[in-house]
Amino acid sequence: MLLLNKSDIKKVFNMKEAIDAAKEALSIFSEGKSVVPLRTNIDVPKYEGQSLFMPAYVEGLDSVGIKIVSVFPKNIEKGVPSVPAKMILLDGKTGDVICIMDGTYLTQLRTGATSGAATDILSRKDAKNGALFGTGGQAGSQLEAMLTVRNLDRVKVFDIDKKRAEAFAERMSKELNRFSTKIIAAESSDDAVKDADIITTVTTSKKAVFNGKLVKKGTHINGVGSYTPVMEELDEYIVQNADKIYMDSKSAVLSESGDFIIPIKKGLIDESKVNGELGEVISKKIEGRTSEDDITIYETVGIAVMDVVTAYKIYEKALKAKIGINIEL
């Protein structure tokens, strides 16, 4: 059994490869070539957290996996990841565990990558300005993915804590200095949105983090943080008025994400507002953006097939590079 930590993964796998893996995973899922039960969520109210168990089987890769991931927002105050996790990868031919890897970094990588895939497929090719809402453990990979697929001049970062946004922008300007993008803290939510061609929200908010009426024509939006029925990052106006809406898993999003559950319950939209899954766009079963003026939304709650496909690709590369620690139990 191979053990891989964050450093090991970074040595063998980059964001571009993660985005390619995300596209493959989304296509596999939408074509029905995987088994992906809805995740099991266990509330931990004492610490305002949740632990999630996410299994999947991908026949084409002969691989099974389960990611155990927790979301404890207050961890950020303790200086530890707010989304700690471990990924367990099994050989689909034997059922035996072949790898355990750092699921926290895997989650950051594949979650950023799925937004990167959506941004690559749905946003305008000439996009120049980005907006990022949230500066937690997922934010860095979201920013890296955005910059990997589009040559942006500027990204404005907004957080309810202005100092945290400033510190994040300064740190990411150094970490992502290979990109010629100016990363700055936004003065306000409105300031972040008003000129944005790409907007990514990755918070734990229970109310909209931006004013949808300020979103300009042609903007692409990634909704990442709303993974429970009471969490709502996206403004209901923009959900109602977007031209195209896509999801990683329609059934999962409509079961789990308040971004859509809440406006549907209010009668503001119905399921027909959703155009389909991003995997269907990748497989060319449905159309993506058809106009430069289209406002597009991609909503992701995370599906375990992404973890299994990405983990499998990482495992393969680590074996070839002889990276990681082998142990026998």
RABEL-V631207 format. One record per residue. N is the residue number from 1. RES is the residue in one letter. OMEGA is omega in whole degrees, -180 to 180 (* if undefined). NEAR is the number of other ideal C-beta (glycine too) atoms within 10 Angstrom. Layout:
BEGIN
n:N res:RES omega:OMEGA near:NEAR
n:N res:RES omega:OMEGA near:NEAR
END
This chain:
BEGIN
n:1 res:M omega:-176 near:15
n:2 res:L omega:175 near:18
n:3 res:L omega:-179 near:14
n:4 res:L omega:175 near:25
n:5 res:N omega:-178 near:15
n:6 res:K omega:-179 near:14
n:7 res:S omega:179 near:11
n:8 res:D omega:-178 near:20
n:9 res:I omega:-178 near:25
n:10 res:K omega:180 near:12
n:11 res:K omega:-172 near:14
n:12 res:V omega:-172 near:19
n:13 res:F omega:-179 near:25
n:14 res:N omega:-176 near:13
n:15 res:M omega:178 near:17
n:16 res:K omega:178 near:13
n:17 res:E omega:179 near:16
n:18 res:A omega:178 near:29
n:19 res:I omega:176 near:24
n:20 res:D omega:178 near:17
n:21 res:A omega:179 near:23
n:22 res:A omega:178 near:31
n:23 res:K omega:179 near:23
n:24 res:E omega:-179 near:21
n:25 res:A omega:-179 near:32
n:26 res:L omega:177 near:30
n:27 res:S omega:177 near:22
n:28 res:I omega:-178 near:24
n:29 res:F omega:-176 near:25
n:30 res:S omega:177 near:24
n:31 res:E omega:177 near:14
n:32 res:G omega:-178 near:8
n:33 res:K omega:177 near:14
n:34 res:S omega:174 near:21
n:35 res:V omega:-174 near:13
n:36 res:V omega:176 near:22
n:37 res:P omega:173 near:11
n:38 res:L omega:-178 near:14
n:39 res:R omega:172 near:21
n:40 res:T omega:-180 near:11
n:41 res:N omega:175 near:14
n:42 res:I omega:179 near:10
n:43 res:D omega:174 near:10
n:44 res:V omega:-172 near:12
n:45 res:P omega:-179 near:7
n:46 res:K omega:-178 near:6
n:47 res:Y omega:179 near:11
n:48 res:E omega:-177 near:12
n:49 res:G omega:176 near:17
n:50 res:Q omega:171 near:17
n:51 res:S omega:-174 near:16
n:52 res:L omega:-179 near:18
n:53 res:F omega:-169 near:14
n:54 res:M omega:179 near:26
n:55 res:P omega:175 near:19
n:56 res:A omega:175 near:24
n:57 res:Y omega:178 near:19
n:58 res:V omega:-174 near:23
n:59 res:E omega:-176 near:12
n:60 res:G omega:179 near:12
n:61 res:L omega:-175 near:21
n:62 res:D omega:-175 near:13
n:63 res:S omega:176 near:22
n:64 res:V omega:178 near:25
n:65 res:G omega:171 near:29
n:66 res:I omega:175 near:19
n:67 res:K omega:174 near:26
n:68 res:I omega:-174 near:16
n:69 res:V omega:178 near:22
n:70 res:S omega:177 near:20
n:71 res:V omega:-179 near:24
n:72 res:F omega:-174 near:19
n:73 res:P omega:-177 near:15
n:74 res:K omega:177 near:11
n:75 res:N omega:-179 near:18
n:76 res:I omega:178 near:16
n:77 res:E omega:-179 near:8
n:78 res:K omega:-180 near:9
n:79 res:G omega:177 near:6
n:80 res:V omega:-177 near:12
n:81 res:P omega:178 near:19
n:82 res:S omega:179 near:19
n:83 res:V omega:178 near:20
n:84 res:P omega:-177 near:19
n:85 res:A omega:171 near:22
n:86 res:K omega:177 near:15
n:87 res:M omega:179 near:29
n:88 res:I omega:-177 near:19
n:89 res:L omega:-179 near:24
n:90 res:L omega:171 near:19
n:91 res:D omega:-178 near:13
n:92 res:G omega:180 near:19
n:93 res:K omega:-176 near:9
n:94 res:T omega:-177 near:10
n:95 res:G omega:-178 near:8
n:96 res:D omega:177 near:10
n:97 res:V omega:-179 near:16
n:98 res:I omega:-177 near:18
n:99 res:C omega:168 near:22
n:100 res:I omega:-178 near:18
n:101 res:M omega:178 near:28
n:102 res:D omega:-179 near:23
n:103 res:G omega:177 near:24
n:104 res:T omega:179 near:22
n:105 res:Y omega:176 near:23
n:106 res:L omega:179 near:25
n:107 res:T omega:178 near:26
n:108 res:Q omega:-177 near:24
n:109 res:L omega:-175 near:31
n:110 res:R omega:177 near:31
n:111 res:T omega:173 near:25
n:112 res:G omega:-177 near:28
n:113 res:A omega:-180 near:28
n:114 res:T omega:174 near:29
n:115 res:S omega:177 near:30
n:116 res:G omega:178 near:29
n:117 res:A omega:179 near:32
n:118 res:A omega:180 near:35
n:119 res:T omega:179 near:27
n:120 res:D omega:-175 near:19
n:121 res:I omega:-169 near:19
n:122 res:L omega:-176 near:21
n:123 res:S omega:177 near:25
n:124 res:R omega:-179 near:18
n:125 res:K omega:-178 near:10
n:126 res:D omega:179 near:10
n:127 res:A omega:-177 near:20
n:128 res:K omega:-176 near:15
n:129 res:N omega:179 near:22
n:130 res:G omega:174 near:28
n:131 res:A omega:179 near:27
n:132 res:L omega:178 near:29
n:133 res:F omega:-179 near:28
n:134 res:G omega:-179 near:25
n:135 res:T omega:-180 near:26
n:136 res:G omega:-174 near:22
n:137 res:G omega:180 near:21
n:138 res:Q omega:-168 near:26
n:139 res:A omega:-177 near:24
n:140 res:G omega:-179 near:19
n:141 res:S omega:175 near:23
n:142 res:Q omega:179 near:28
n:143 res:L omega:180 near:28
n:144 res:E omega:180 near:22
n:145 res:A omega:179 near:29
n:146 res:M omega:-178 near:29
n:147 res:L omega:180 near:22
n:148 res:T omega:-175 near:21
n:149 res:V omega:179 near:22
n:150 res:R omega:179 near:23
n:151 res:N omega:-174 near:13
n:152 res:L omega:176 near:21
n:153 res:D omega:-172 near:12
n:154 res:R omega:170 near:14
n:155 res:V omega:176 near:26
n:156 res:K omega:-177 near:26
n:157 res:V omega:178 near:23
n:158 res:F omega:174 near:24
n:159 res:D omega:179 near:24
n:160 res:I omega:174 near:13
n:161 res:D omega:-175 near:11
n:162 res:K omega:-180 near:13
n:163 res:K omega:179 near:9
n:164 res:R omega:177 near:16
n:165 res:A omega:180 near:24
n:166 res:E omega:180 near:15
n:167 res:A omega:178 near:14
n:168 res:F omega:-180 near:22
n:169 res:A omega:179 near:21
n:170 res:E omega:-179 near:13
n:171 res:R omega:-177 near:13
n:172 res:M omega:176 near:22
n:173 res:S omega:178 near:15
n:174 res:K omega:-177 near:8
n:175 res:E omega:-177 near:13
n:176 res:L omega:-177 near:17
n:177 res:N omega:175 near:10
n:178 res:R omega:175 near:8
n:179 res:F omega:-179 near:19
n:180 res:S omega:-175 near:9
n:181 res:T omega:176 near:22
n:182 res:K omega:-179 near:13
n:183 res:I omega:-175 near:24
n:184 res:I omega:175 near:17
n:185 res:A omega:178 near:20
n:186 res:A omega:178 near:22
n:187 res:E omega:-179 near:12
n:188 res:S omega:174 near:12
n:189 res:S omega:179 near:19
n:190 res:D omega:179 near:12
n:191 res:D omega:-179 near:16
n:192 res:A omega:-171 near:27
n:193 res:V omega:-163 near:27
n:194 res:K omega:-180 near:17
n:195 res:D omega:-171 near:15
n:196 res:A omega:172 near:27
n:197 res:D omega:179 near:20
n:198 res:I omega:178 near:26
n:199 res:I omega:175 near:28
n:200 res:T omega:177 near:30
n:201 res:T omega:180 near:26
n:202 res:V omega:-177 near:27
n:203 res:T omega:174 near:21
n:204 res:T omega:-173 near:20
n:205 res:S omega:175 near:18
n:206 res:K omega:174 near:13
n:207 res:K omega:-175 near:9
n:208 res:A omega:-176 near:18
n:209 res:V omega:176 near:23
n:210 res:F omega:179 near:24
n:211 res:N omega:-176 near:14
n:212 res:G omega:-179 near:19
n:213 res:K omega:179 near:10
n:214 res:L omega:-179 near:18
n:215 res:V omega:-177 near:23
n:216 res:K omega:179 near:13
n:217 res:K omega:177 near:10
n:218 res:G omega:-177 near:18
n:219 res:T omega:172 near:25
n:220 res:H omega:-177 near:30
n:221 res:I omega:173 near:30
n:222 res:N omega:175 near:29
n:223 res:G omega:-170 near:29
n:224 res:V omega:-166 near:26
n:225 res:G omega:-174 near:29
n:226 res:S omega:-177 near:28
n:227 res:Y omega:174 near:21
n:228 res:T omega:-177 near:18
n:229 res:P omega:-178 near:15
n:230 res:V omega:180 near:9
n:231 res:M omega:-175 near:20
n:232 res:E omega:178 near:24
n:233 res:E omega:-172 near:26
n:234 res:L omega:178 near:28
n:235 res:D omega:-177 near:23
n:236 res:E omega:177 near:17
n:237 res:Y omega:-177 near:16
n:238 res:I omega:175 near:22
n:239 res:V omega:178 near:24
n:240 res:Q omega:-169 near:12
n:241 res:N omega:176 near:13
n:242 res:A omega:-179 near:21
n:243 res:D omega:-179 near:15
n:244 res:K omega:178 near:22
n:245 res:I omega:179 near:21
n:246 res:Y omega:-177 near:26
n:247 res:M omega:174 near:29
n:248 res:D omega:174 near:26
n:249 res:S omega:-178 near:25
n:250 res:K omega:-178 near:19
n:251 res:S omega:-179 near:12
n:252 res:A omega:-179 near:22
n:253 res:V omega:-177 near:24
n:254 res:L omega:175 near:16
n:255 res:S omega:-168 near:14
n:256 res:E omega:-169 near:21
n:257 res:S omega:176 near:24
n:258 res:G omega:177 near:20
n:259 res:D omega:-180 near:27
n:260 res:F omega:179 near:29
n:261 res:I omega:-176 near:19
n:262 res:I omega:179 near:19
n:263 res:P omega:176 near:20
n:264 res:I omega:178 near:15
n:265 res:K omega:179 near:10
n:266 res:K omega:-179 near:9
n:267 res:G omega:-179 near:7
n:268 res:L omega:177 near:13
n:269 res:I omega:168 near:17
n:270 res:D omega:-173 near:9
n:271 res:E omega:-180 near:9
n:272 res:S omega:178 near:6
n:273 res:K omega:-178 near:16
n:274 res:V omega:-179 near:19
n:275 res:N omega:179 near:20
n:276 res:G omega:-178 near:17
n:277 res:E omega:-180 near:25
n:278 res:L omega:177 near:28
n:279 res:G omega:178 near:27
n:280 res:E omega:175 near:21
n:281 res:V omega:179 near:25
n:282 res:I omega:-180 near:22
n:283 res:S omega:179 near:15
n:284 res:K omega:175 near:9
n:285 res:K omega:177 near:13
n:286 res:I omega:-180 near:16
n:287 res:E omega:171 near:11
n:288 res:G omega:177 near:20
n:289 res:R omega:179 near:20
n:290 res:T omega:-180 near:10
n:291 res:S omega:176 near:12
n:292 res:E omega:-179 near:10
n:293 res:D omega:-179 near:12
n:294 res:D omega:167 near:17
n:295 res:I omega:-176 near:21
n:296 res:T omega:177 near:26
n:297 res:I omega:170 near:27
n:298 res:Y omega:-180 near:27
n:299 res:E omega:179 near:28
n:300 res:T omega:172 near:27
n:301 res:V omega:-179 near:24
n:302 res:G omega:177 near:22
n:303 res:I omega:-169 near:27
n:304 res:A omega:178 near:30
n:305 res:V omega:177 near:29
n:306 res:M omega:180 near:32
n:307 res:D omega:-177 near:30
n:308 res:V omega:-179 near:30
n:309 res:V omega:-179 near:28
n:310 res:T omega:179 near:28
n:311 res:A omega:180 near:28
n:312 res:Y omega:179 near:22
n:313 res:K omega:178 near:19
n:314 res:I omega:-180 near:29
n:315 res:Y omega:179 near:23
n:316 res:E omega:-179 near:13
n:317 res:K omega:179 near:15
n:318 res:A omega:177 near:21
n:319 res:L omega:-179 near:15
n:320 res:K omega:-178 near:9
n:321 res:A omega:-177 near:12
n:322 res:K omega:178 near:7
n:323 res:I omega:177 near:18
n:324 res:G omega:-179 near:23
n:325 res:I omega:176 near:10
n:326 res:N omega:177 near:9
n:327 res:I omega:175 near:9
n:328 res:E omega:177 near:4
n:329 res:L omega:* near:4
END
